[in-house]
């Protein structure tokens, strides 16, 4: 299956998981495309100050992969600075959140594995 960037659904999501700001989201693959293997595969563009609020992953797992810029992620409350090429994995009841506290736009890939 091939999805061209120009054909991906673009969604603006506000205050994700209680966070702040607007995330410009391109749905790379939807749940129906991934046949139960994953539920989310999105490229997210986050302007400075945009955040994703803290949330747990009990029965699934999530990967954040930084494509551009830098963000601060909170892994069970502990902050870590992630830059281009860095990644985070959250599962097994752990919680995480993310904030673009830099002065530049950040782009991340977010994948939720079923």
C-alpha positions as CSV (number, residue, x, y, z in Angstrom):
1,X,0.0,0.0,0.0
2,X,1.3,3.4,-1.0
3,X,0.1,6.8,0.3
4,X,1.3,9.9,-1.4
5,X,1.8,12.9,0.8
6,X,-0.6,15.0,-1.3
7,X,-3.4,12.5,-0.7
8,X,-3.1,12.3,3.1
9,X,-5.9,13.7,5.2
10,X,-4.8,16.9,7.0
11,X,-6.5,17.5,10.4
12,X,-5.9,20.4,12.8
13,X,-6.2,19.0,16.4
14,X,-6.5,21.5,19.3
15,X,-5.4,20.9,22.9
16,X,-4.5,17.2,22.4
17,X,-5.0,15.2,25.6
18,X,-5.4,18.4,27.5
19,X,-2.3,20.0,26.0
20,X,-2.1,23.5,24.4
21,X,-2.2,24.8,20.9
22,X,-2.9,23.4,17.5
23,X,-1.2,20.4,16.0
24,X,-1.3,20.2,12.2
25,X,-1.6,16.4,11.6
26,X,-1.2,14.4,8.4
27,X,-2.7,11.0,8.7
28,X,-0.1,8.8,7.0
29,X,-2.1,5.6,7.5
30,X,-5.5,5.3,9.2
31,X,-6.6,2.4,11.4
32,X,-8.4,0.7,8.6
33,X,-5.2,0.7,6.5
34,X,-3.2,-1.1,9.3
35,X,-5.5,-4.1,9.8
36,X,-5.4,-4.1,13.6
37,X,-1.6,-3.9,13.8
38,X,-1.6,-0.2,14.8
39,X,-4.3,2.5,15.4
40,X,-2.4,5.7,14.6
41,X,0.4,6.7,12.2
42,X,0.6,10.5,11.9
43,X,3.1,13.2,11.0
44,X,2.5,16.1,13.4
45,X,3.7,19.7,12.9
46,X,3.9,21.6,16.2
47,X,4.4,25.3,16.4
48,X,6.4,26.7,19.4
49,X,4.3,26.3,22.6
50,X,2.2,23.5,21.3
51,X,1.9,20.5,23.6
52,X,0.4,17.0,24.0
53,X,-0.9,16.5,27.5
54,X,0.1,13.6,29.7
55,X,-1.6,10.3,29.0
56,X,-1.0,6.6,29.8
57,X,-0.7,3.6,27.5
58,X,-2.2,0.6,29.2
59,X,-3.0,-1.8,26.4
60,X,-1.2,-0.2,23.5
61,X,2.1,1.5,22.9
62,X,3.2,4.8,21.3
63,X,6.3,5.9,19.5
64,X,7.3,9.5,19.0
65,X,10.1,10.0,16.5
66,X,11.4,13.6,15.9
67,X,11.7,14.4,12.2
68,X,12.5,18.1,12.5
69,X,13.4,20.5,15.4
70,X,13.4,19.6,19.1
71,X,10.8,18.9,21.8
72,X,10.8,18.1,25.4
73,X,9.1,14.8,26.3
74,X,8.1,13.7,29.8
75,X,8.6,10.0,30.4
76,X,6.5,9.2,33.5
77,X,7.1,12.8,34.5
78,X,10.9,12.9,33.8
79,X,11.8,15.5,31.2
80,X,14.1,14.6,28.2
81,X,15.1,16.8,25.3
82,X,14.6,15.1,22.0
83,X,16.1,16.4,18.7
84,X,16.0,15.2,15.1
85,X,16.4,11.5,14.9
86,X,15.6,10.9,18.6
87,X,12.7,8.7,19.6
88,X,10.6,7.7,22.6
89,X,8.6,4.5,23.3
90,X,5.8,4.3,25.9
91,X,3.8,1.2,27.0
92,X,2.8,-1.1,29.9
93,X,0.9,1.6,31.9
94,X,3.6,4.2,31.5
95,X,2.6,7.8,30.8
96,X,4.1,10.5,28.6
97,X,3.6,14.0,27.3
98,X,5.4,16.4,24.9
99,X,5.9,20.1,24.5
100,X,7.6,22.1,21.7
101,X,9.4,24.5,24.1
102,X,11.8,25.5,21.4
103,X,11.6,28.7,19.3
104,X,11.1,26.7,16.1
105,X,8.5,24.5,14.4
106,X,8.9,20.8,15.3
107,X,7.7,17.8,13.3
108,X,7.2,14.4,14.9
109,X,6.0,11.0,13.7
110,X,3.5,9.5,16.2
111,X,2.6,5.8,15.9
112,X,0.2,3.9,18.3
113,X,0.7,0.2,18.1
114,X,-2.3,-2.0,19.0
